[in-house]
Amino acid sequence: MSETHSSGHLGLPDSEAISARAAEWIVEKETGAWGEADEAALQAWLADSPAHRIAYWKLEATWDRTHRIAAFKPARRRARLAAVGRRVWPVLLRSAAALAFVCAGGAVAMYFSQPPREQAYATTIGGHETLALDDGSRIELNTDTAIRIAMTGKTRRVWLDKGEAYFDVHHDAARPFVVMAGNARVIDLGTKFTVRREAKRLNVALLEGRAELDNGEQGADARSAVLRPGDVAVATADTLAVTRKPEAAMKATLGWRRGVLVFDDTELTAAAQEFNRYNRKKVIVGDAHTARLRIGGTFPSTNVDAFADAAEAILGLHVQYRKNDIVISR
Amino acid sequence: MSDTSDISREDATPRREGGRMSAPDLRAWFLGEVLPLEASLTRFLRRNWRNDSDIPDLLHETYVRVYDAAQREIPASAKAFAFATAQNLLVDMVRREKVVPIEAASEMDMLDVALDEPGPDRKAIARDELRRLQTALDHLPPRAREAIVLRQVEGLSRREIAQRMQVTERTVKWHLTEGLRALAKAFHGDSRGAP
């Protein structure tokens, strides 16, 4: 590209040509293979003229800002996700006390029967780690998550003690891969899936292949389901429900793997709760009216400010920045 | 890359009026004090110059002159200085052109009017910017928009974007470059006057 910019009839430098060159520099630096020679060439170009520097700064400021703003879209009017299929099994509990006894006993027995080669991994709030296992499987840990892994010649076991993880399992029929979360178990049948543990329920979303989910009960209380791609299972203490989700919704569920949160017609309280999983600075929704407002859009999961900005600008809400939290209200 | 997202906040701009500045300070001053004037500077230039196609070059030259002066000494008021610089530039251009633009002679005193424009508070500027950038993003050609979002929001690499969009990396680069320029125009400039 020519560095001499043709002058117009005013004899001024051609600002369009300079701006085009500056944009190329930024895009190349930000997205290309950038080496020392490139950096030196850029610095020389910038040093060449204040006109170059100004054009570069201006575009650089815009580039940075697009990052912050994310792709905020105003919430669409309640477009319901079409549930392709819905199967619900209520699980009736005969005796809560008996259940607790059986579970406790089961957990202890399992714990002591494991070889001592258990390894623990954890992420802090806002963290995201990928573990590559020897067997070719991969586990991605989302924010504030703790797991333990025990591999033997015959079995592969993972305990999800808290949080959420994505599993890409290298299937081996002779060596089952089992994820345990509380009482529930997910048994891999050649799959990619996520498991998310919350206070009172467990979410399992299946992306590829098949997996079996069971509630860890015996006899009449035992419930299990084979999950197929698109299936999202929600298990609580006494229910196990499976819903089929469209592909777009599944992708949104997995936004965290790319460091983003995807909202689509989501209530503000639910969106705030999601952000609070990823950030120490908490978002507090100040009143019931605000709580029911709905938003959509894609946000970097660790950028609470971008979310607050959006709430302020698009929904016209009042945002109060405090030391440890951000209060959003009418 | 340094975070310039705070430039509209009061405390982000170093104030060392009447003194020399280091290069990073000068950059921060320029981004925080001068660039936000772009919309009103553009209006001022439009009102006082007949040929609209000259406006980007005139604006850029104004910036260069403001910057050159600020390297020696930071003006006490960026706004007053920028408008005075723009006016001087137009006078120079009229002399060089030896053609007086139709309105130039009579309306050069518009400067006072431009300076009296109420300065919106910074909070309002920030809100306005967010809306403008979102609008600009929405109005980008779909492919450019897709490339920008995949890169800046979803954090994909150029190769990943190319695979996702089923185009070459060179095309992705082109979309990103064009998209960035269109966004910068809408973001810093006078969107009201834009087509």
Interface residues (C-beta under 8 A of the other chain):
Chain A: G8 H9 L10 G11 L12 P13 D14 S15 E16 I18 S19 A20 A23 E24 I26 V27 E28 E30 T31 G32 S49 P50 A51 R53 I54 A55 W57 K58 L59 E60 A61 T62 W63 D64 R65 T66 H67 R68 I69 A70 A71 F72 R258 G259 V260 T298 P300 D309 A310 E312 A313 I314
Chain B: M1 S2 D3 T4 S5 I7 R27 F30 L31 L35 D54 P56 D57 L58 L59 H60 E61 Y63 V64 Y67 D68 M93 R96 E97 A126 R127 E129 L130 R131 L133 Q134 L137 I148 V149 R151 Q152 V153 E154 G155 L156 S157 R158 V172 K173 L176 T177 E178 L180 R181 L183 A184 F187 H188
